[in-house]
Amino acid sequence: MMMAAEDIAEGFKLDFNRLKPLMKQTFQRIDMMSPHDVQTGPAKRNDGATMQKHLELLSTQKDMQTLYQSVSAYISSKFKK
């Protein structure tokens, strides 16, 4: 997932290093809690509008769209009520 994040950042001409504090924070949190308990984001919230915007941003990176959809579906399935 980090490699994909780096590829996406490069595709948008963004500095991947700016994501590292968030990644570090996530790994620190899973030292204390279950990954299930620290999961956040639009797939967990079932926020289809945000996920659609993300897919639109990835419209030139079809492989990343596919990855995003697959991971989002997996996350959504874990939090269905």
N, C-alpha and C positions, 0 to 999 in steps of 0.2 A: 504494500500500500504506500509505503514511503517512496518507492521508486516511481510509482504512478503519480504521486503528488509532485515529485521533482519534474517529471515529464510535463505535467499540466502547467506548473509554474513556468517552465522554460517556454512552453507554447504561448503563454501570455506575456512573455518577457518580464516576469516577476522574479525577484530574488528569493530563491528557495530558503535561504537562511532565515528569512522572516517567519517561516513556519516552524522553525525549530523550537522556540519557546513553548508553543502550543503542544508540540509533540512531546517535549520533555515533561510538561505538566501532566499530560495524559498518562505517560508511563509512571510518573510519581503517584498518581491517583490509583493506578491498578496495583501498586505495591500494597495499598491499604484496603482496596475494595475489589470486587469482582468486575471484570470488563463489562458484564451485563449491567451492573449498577452505575457505571460511569458513562455508558453510551448516551450520546446526545445527537441532535441533528434532525433534519427534516424527515428522514425515513422513520425515525423513532416516533416523531410527532404526527406522522401521516400527513405531512404538509405538502400536498401535491403541487401547489402553486410554486413553492420554492424549488422543489425538485424539477419541475418543468423549466424554470428559469436556468437552473444549473445545466440541464440537458441542452438548452439553447446556447449557452455559453460554450459548450463542448461540441457544437455542431460541426466544426471542422476537424474534430478528433473522434472519428467513429469508434475506434477501439476503446477510447476512454468513455464514450457514451455507453457502450456495451458493459464495460466494467462497472460504471456508476449504477446502471440499471440492475445489474446482478447483485451487487453489494447492497443496494437499497432494498431490493426485494427480500434478501436474506434478513436484513435488520428489521424490516417491517414485519416479517413473519414471526420474529421473536417477541414482538411487542403487541401483537393482535390481542384485542380484548374479547 
